[in-house]
């Protein structure tokens, strides 16, 4: 899934991630990748620059936050924690300056204290 995302094959990666999230081998990493895949789709569609955000994009944003929050709660290794922090900061900052409805990270069980 990681390689597929690097190659821009986000839809294929998403299908693979659905299977990986069911596997207990490293679920925190699978949820992180799912959030990253969703963030990639949002950015690829230039959603943050648009005046009209459709429900599908809003669901992707919600799904990205949810996946990052689940990965965070699974007590990932320090390197993965830093990747999650970076991704959540980007998602938050991108949505903060655009016309999207505000998503509070607190709604997903995270606080900015987690990211200091």
Backbone as CSV, one residue per row, in Angstrom:
resi,resn,N_x,N_y,N_z,CA_x,CA_y,CA_z,C_x,C_y,C_z
1,UNK,0.837,-1.191,0.000,0.000,0.000,0.000,0.880,1.252,0.000
2,UNK,1.941,1.206,0.766,2.860,2.343,0.839,3.456,2.655,-0.536
3,UNK,3.888,1.630,-1.236,4.494,1.803,-2.561,3.452,2.294,-3.558
4,UNK,2.240,1.755,-3.486,1.177,2.206,-4.383,0.893,3.691,-4.194
5,UNK,0.897,4.155,-2.941,0.656,5.580,-2.690,1.791,6.419,-3.255
6,UNK,3.019,5.959,-3.083,4.157,6.690,-3.637,4.071,6.792,-5.149
7,UNK,3.458,5.782,-5.773,3.286,5.786,-7.231,2.031,6.528,-7.670
8,UNK,1.283,7.085,-6.714,0.080,7.840,-7.043,-1.156,6.988,-7.265
9,UNK,-1.060,5.717,-6.966,-2.186,4.790,-7.152,-3.022,4.746,-5.866
10,UNK,-3.658,5.868,-5.537,-4.356,5.992,-4.266,-5.572,5.084,-4.160
11,UNK,-6.308,4.897,-5.241,-7.486,4.031,-5.188,-7.098,2.575,-4.934
12,UNK,-6.026,2.118,-5.597,-5.534,0.756,-5.371,-5.006,0.600,-3.948
13,UNK,-4.301,1.613,-3.475,-3.769,1.569,-2.107,-4.905,1.497,-1.095
14,UNK,-5.961,2.243,-1.366,-7.102,2.243,-0.446,-7.727,0.853,-0.330
15,UNK,-7.845,0.161,-1.446,-8.393,-1.202,-1.415,-7.510,-2.127,-0.574
16,UNK,-6.217,-2.006,-0.742,-5.298,-2.839,0.022,-5.349,-2.492,1.514
17,UNK,-5.480,-1.211,1.829,-5.509,-0.780,3.220,-6.742,-1.299,3.951
18,UNK,-7.842,-1.429,3.249,-9.040,-1.985,3.886,-8.751,-3.386,4.411
19,UNK,-7.992,-4.147,3.658,-7.626,-5.497,4.107,-6.597,-5.436,5.238
20,UNK,-5.629,-4.533,5.123,-4.572,-4.450,6.135,-5.094,-4.029,7.498
21,UNK,-6.091,-3.155,7.534,-6.614,-2.678,8.808,-7.268,-3.799,9.601
22,UNK,-7.676,-4.851,8.923,-8.268,-6.005,9.603,-7.208,-6.926,10.181
23,UNK,-5.987,-6.797,9.706,-4.873,-7.622,10.161,-4.255,-6.972,11.390
24,UNK,-3.979,-7.744,12.414,-3.428,-7.199,13.658,-1.917,-7.010,13.639
25,UNK,-1.253,-7.299,12.532,0.209,-7.280,12.518,0.771,-5.904,12.874
26,UNK,0.319,-4.858,12.250,0.744,-3.507,12.599,-0.368,-2.545,12.208
27,UNK,-1.453,-2.606,12.946,-2.628,-1.804,12.622,-2.368,-0.310,12.708
28,UNK,-1.508,0.117,13.628,-1.253,1.555,13.737,-0.669,2.084,12.431
29,UNK,0.232,1.331,11.819,0.820,1.757,10.555,-0.220,1.721,9.437
30,UNK,-1.085,0.716,9.440,-2.137,0.622,8.420,-3.091,1.807,8.531
31,UNK,-3.462,2.193,9.753,-4.347,3.348,9.921,-3.638,4.645,9.536
32,UNK,-2.361,4.755,9.846,-1.599,5.926,9.410,-1.607,6.010,7.879
33,UNK,-1.330,4.886,7.219,-1.321,4.875,5.756,-2.697,5.214,5.192
34,UNK,-3.747,4.743,5.845,-5.099,5.070,5.397,-5.333,6.580,5.477
35,UNK,-4.930,7.183,6.578,-5.068,8.635,6.706,-4.252,9.371,5.663
36,UNK,-3.039,8.893,5.436,-2.175,9.515,4.428,-2.760,9.382,3.020
37,UNK,-3.359,8.242,2.745,-3.997,8.011,1.448,-5.172,8.979,1.267
38,UNK,-5.973,9.129,2.298,-7.111,10.054,2.236,-6.619,11.493,2.065
39,UNK,-5.579,11.857,2.799,-5.010,13.199,2.658,-4.504,13.408,1.238
40,UNK,-3.864,12.402,0.664,-3.394,12.497,-0.715,-4.528,12.727,-1.695
41,UNK,-5.647,12.036,-1.491,-6.802,12.228,-2.363,-7.346,13.653,-2.249
42,UNK,-7.392,14.156,-1.032,-7.888,15.515,-0.797,-6.987,16.525,-1.503
43,UNK,-5.692,16.366,-1.321,-4.745,17.306,-1.936,-4.719,17.161,-3.450
44,UNK,-4.836,15.940,-3.943,-4.835,15.705,-5.385,-6.024,16.406,-6.052
45,UNK,-7.145,16.446,-5.350,-8.338,17.105,-5.879,-8.349,18.603,-5.599
46,UNK,-7.279,19.105,-4.998,-7.152,20.520,-4.667,-8.366,21.023,-3.883
47,UNK,-8.854,20.174,-2.991,-10.084,20.462,-2.256,-9.993,21.716,-1.395
48,UNK,-8.817,22.002,-0.881,-8.702,23.132,0.022,-8.773,24.474,-0.697
49,UNK,-8.630,24.465,-2.010,-8.688,25.710,-2.779,-10.076,25.964,-3.356
50,UNK,-10.961,25.019,-3.240,-12.277,25.106,-3.860,-13.271,25.836,-2.965
51,UNK,-14.193,26.538,-3.604,-15.267,27.206,-2.865,-16.364,26.213,-2.471
52,UNK,-16.568,25.206,-3.304,-17.634,24.230,-3.072,-17.035,22.877,-2.726
53,UNK,-17.164,22.507,-1.482,-16.629,21.234,-1.014,-17.781,20.238,-0.952
54,UNK,-17.686,19.206,-1.756,-18.784,18.242,-1.756,-18.672,17.298,-0.561
55,UNK,-19.729,16.549,-0.371,-19.811,15.656,0.781,-18.740,14.569,0.744
56,UNK,-18.375,14.124,-0.452,-17.353,13.079,-0.581,-16.013,13.561,-0.014
57,UNK,-15.629,14.786,-0.340,-14.369,15.342,0.179,-14.458,15.534,1.692
58,UNK,-15.594,16.032,2.176,-15.752,16.202,3.617,-15.635,14.856,4.332
59,UNK,-16.171,13.807,3.717,-16.048,12.466,4.302,-14.595,11.997,4.294
60,UNK,-13.844,12.347,3.250,-12.419,11.987,3.204,-11.656,12.699,4.328
61,UNK,-11.983,13.962,4.561,-11.319,14.722,5.625,-11.625,14.089,6.981
62,UNK,-12.885,13.807,7.206,-13.284,13.147,8.453,-12.576,11.798,8.588
63,UNK,-12.553,11.038,7.503,-11.900,9.731,7.525,-10.406,9.819,7.794
64,UNK,-9.756,10.852,7.242,-8.318,11.038,7.476,-8.057,11.318,8.954
65,UNK,-8.816,12.256,9.529,-8.648,12.535,10.958,-8.906,11.282,11.795
66,UNK,-9.957,10.555,11.452,-10.305,9.357,12.210,-9.178,8.322,12.134
67,UNK,-8.643,8.104,10.954,-7.560,7.124,10.797,-6.310,7.542,11.562
68,UNK,-5.945,8.828,11.471,-4.775,9.306,12.221,-5.003,9.158,13.724
69,UNK,-6.226,9.445,14.180,-6.525,9.326,15.607,-6.440,7.868,16.063
70,UNK,-6.957,6.958,15.256,-6.874,5.539,15.617,-5.419,5.076,15.658
71,UNK,-4.636,5.491,14.682,-3.213,5.131,14.678,-2.532,5.670,15.932
72,UNK,-2.862,6.898,16.305,-2.266,7.543,17.473,-2.600,6.786,18.748
73,UNK,-3.847,6.347,18.870,-4.302,5.654,20.081,-3.697,4.271,20.233
74,UNK,-3.151,3.729,19.173,-2.556,2.389,19.228,-1.119,2.420,19.715
75,UNK,-0.700,3.565,20.242,0.634,3.739,20.805,1.729,3.298,19.831
76,UNK,1.818,4.008,18.694,2.814,3.629,17.680,4.241,3.919,18.130
77,UNK,5.183,3.368,17.399,6.603,3.620,17.656,6.892,5.118,17.466
78,UNK,7.958,5.633,18.105,8.262,7.067,18.032,8.358,7.625,16.608
79,UNK,8.952,6.897,15.694,9.073,7.386,14.314,7.726,7.547,13.646
80,UNK,6.830,6.607,13.902,5.487,6.699,13.333,4.692,7.809,14.006
81,UNK,4.911,8.003,15.303,4.235,9.111,15.995,4.574,10.440,15.329
82,UNK,5.823,10.623,14.969,6.232,11.873,14.326,5.565,12.025,12.957
83,UNK,5.438,10.929,12.222,4.761,10.986,10.918,3.295,11.354,11.089
84,UNK,2.644,10.803,12.112,1.245,11.135,12.381,1.122,12.603,12.748
85,UNK,2.006,13.083,13.614,1.996,14.509,13.992,2.085,15.402,12.755
86,UNK,3.023,15.088,11.884,3.231,15.890,10.679,1.991,15.879,9.793
87,UNK,1.399,14.720,9.613,0.215,14.605,8.758,-0.980,15.354,9.341
88,UNK,-1.198,15.237,10.650,-2.323,15.933,11.279,-2.111,17.436,11.220
89,UNK,-0.893,17.888,11.458,-0.612,19.330,11.343,-0.930,19.832,9.935
90,UNK,-0.506,19.079,8.933,-0.761,19.496,7.542,-2.255,19.530,7.254
91,UNK,-2.950,18.498,7.640,-4.393,18.440,7.413,-5.088,19.598,8.117
92,UNK,-4.718,19.851,9.353,-5.332,20.939,10.117,-5.025,22.296,9.490
93,UNK,-3.752,22.535,9.184,-3.377,23.837,8.628,-3.992,24.069,7.255
94,UNK,-4.026,23.039,6.421,-4.640,23.185,5.099,-6.124,23.518,5.229
95,UNK,-6.819,22.846,6.133,-8.254,23.088,6.268,-8.534,24.419,6.964
96,UNK,-7.612,24.852,7.810,-7.808,26.100,8.545,-7.814,27.312,7.619
97,UNK,-6.993,27.290,6.576,-6.906,28.463,5.707,-7.863,28.396,4.525
98,UNK,-8.536,27.289,4.358,-9.469,27.144,3.250,-10.907,27.350,3.691
99,UNK,-11.839,27.168,2.769,-13.258,27.393,3.069,-13.950,26.194,3.712
100,UNK,-13.193,25.191,4.117,-13.798,23.990,4.675,-14.330,24.230,6.076
101,UNK,-15.336,23.449,6.459,-15.781,23.527,7.852,-14.643,23.096,8.768
102,UNK,-14.557,23.705,9.912,-13.473,23.384,10.833,-13.674,22.011,11.459
103,UNK,-12.624,21.259,11.485,-12.607,19.973,12.164,-11.682,20.138,13.350
104,UNK,-12.215,19.899,14.513,-11.406,20.038,15.717,-10.744,18.699,16.008
105,UNK,-9.443,18.718,16.193,-8.759,17.444,16.451,-9.222,16.837,17.774
106,UNK,-9.743,17.672,18.661,-10.272,17.167,19.924,-11.452,16.225,19.689
107,UNK,-12.191,16.450,18.592,-13.322,15.585,18.261,-12.870,14.168,17.925
108,UNK,-11.589,14.000,17.681,-11.043,12.697,17.304,-10.143,12.117,18.397
109,UNK,-10.245,12.687,19.602,-9.502,12.147,20.733,-8.049,12.571,20.803
110,UNK,-7.688,13.635,20.075,-6.321,14.149,20.108,-6.363,15.606,20.556
111,UNK,-5.261,16.082,21.082,-5.135,17.506,21.408,-3.799,17.996,20.866
112,UNK,-3.654,19.305,20.780,-2.378,19.827,20.309,-1.273,19.587,21.312
113,UNK,-1.625,19.301,22.561,-0.603,18.922,23.532,0.099,17.624,23.097
114,UNK,-0.644,16.770,22.390,-0.047,15.532,21.881,1.059,15.816,20.858
115,UNK,1.005,16.986,20.256,1.899,17.275,19.146,3.043,18.212,19.505
116,UNK,3.162,18.552,20.770,4.277,19.400,21.210,5.502,18.583,21.496
